[in-house]
Amino acid sequence: MNRNDISEELLKWTFHISTLNHHHRNRGKPKPMAQNRDHYQLFKDEETRIRAQLRERFVGKSIDDADLVRTPALIIDRGVFEANCAGMMKKAREWGAEFRAHLKTHKTTEGTRHQLQTSEGSTGAVVVSTVKEAWEVWNAGLVEDGVILYGLPVGVNKVSDLAGLWDKMQPYGGIVRLLVDHLDQVKLLENFENKRETKRRWSVFVKINGGQNRAGVPPSSEELRVLLEAILRSPATSLHGFYAHAGNSYASTSKSEATSYLSSEVQIVNEAAAFALSNFGELLKSAHRTEPFVLSVGSTPTAHASGAEAKEMLDRALHGKLELHAGNYPMLDLQQQHTTLIDYPRIAQRVRTTVISYYPGRGKGGEDEALIDAGAIAFSKDTGPSGSFGEVVGKPWKLARISQEHGVLSATTRGERLEVGSTVDIVGQHACLIAAVGAFNYIASRINLGTQAHPWFYVVDSTSSDSSKIVDIWVPWKGW
Ligand SMILES: Cc1ncc(COP(=O)(O)O)c(C=O)c1O
């Protein structure tokens, strides 16, 4: 295989899955059968085989077996992960909102299943940050009659893939929903549908910019007016509601601050809905819109602030139904701990590393330093308001500096040495980046296109009788 062939294979593997025979939940609906085994299926078969091999090798063994578990190793505590998922579902319910789970933090089938099916209820609504996540969550049979929201304003190069996915979901009643924040995206959907024999209307959320200036249009703005008019007049779109994501809520350091971010998220989507109703009442009627708008808000800090106490916010007139979305909450990290909305024991992930060298008194203040076998590829370079790139679990040490493949620990108090050859677990700043930077795909690596780093996640369960036993191996999805 030359490199071009390989790229083509990879592209097929990532995107061209029209003949995939995926696992269905039995809903009594007719099931389209796989047609023939294409390359994607071959990759899938290989991946399934490797997953089985990994499980055979690790499950039931001890995570503390240093000969078996090569560091750096990303460890997920499934009991804590599950409890976080149930807790979030409960919050959404208490708040009177539907819940939409973002999958980008772990990008795994198993993690998604915990997010969607919890002891506190279930949901079939997801939001994804990549087309790859969208296809994989569908392949896993978790959302075939649900709704996959593609969580970036839709790009010209993504429409045809997302349309292919919608085709697959349609027989089961599932749909792909889009975010839009620019007139050209509506035109793009129109042009795309014009070329199709059977034309469809894409269900869209308008993304509202709450001042973070990441994506979206301001509520009550001329941009919103022009965009709404285009959506309502277009034969290719149908307005589902308004979506806000308070990325800036990560700066919260108290529940009241996070609640005020939540309140401003609700305010802006509500303002946008009121704006639509007052400017386009007639057009909305002629577009046969009978359902209320969906007002989708969230981020892990604001979602943590939702729940029973934040309910009074709903007493204000809402021009739609609330939906809560969040993604980081199953794993959590130091950034989330800094918001004060979670306790340390709720952090479900940590990276195990090995101390490979030691430097007594080398630090600026004379403190000891140690070298570990994990750097930016294992932790990302994200920092947080608490400082450092990570904190050692149960020991007064922090991850002070990082290079690509190694990091420098610095003692935060005198007197507790680390032994060369010992392992330490570190909680990093941002779980989404830690898992994603490390995520690689085994198949891609076999043809030298993958990265190294966390090829799989070791899963333990602190709620079981043996918290050091590896209970599962999760292999993350990689690619866009
Ligand atoms: C569009 C969108 N929705 C939801 C989320 C989930 O936010 P969080 O990870 O804070 O829960 C993100 C995160 O980046 C996002 O970009």
The ligand as an ORCA input file, in Angstrom:
! r2SCAN-3c Opt
* xyz 0 1
  C     -21.496     23.213     21.580
  C     -21.161     22.580     22.896
  N     -22.150     22.096     23.653
  C     -21.882     21.511     24.856
  C     -20.605     21.384     25.336
  C     -20.359     20.676     26.660
  O     -19.754     21.515     27.601
  P     -19.008     20.919     28.855
  O     -17.897     20.071     28.385
  O     -18.589     22.100     29.666
  O     -20.026     20.123     29.625
  C     -19.539     21.887     24.561
  C     -18.159     21.819     25.030
  O     -17.227     22.313     24.466
  C     -19.830     22.502     23.315
  O     -18.852     22.994     22.531
*
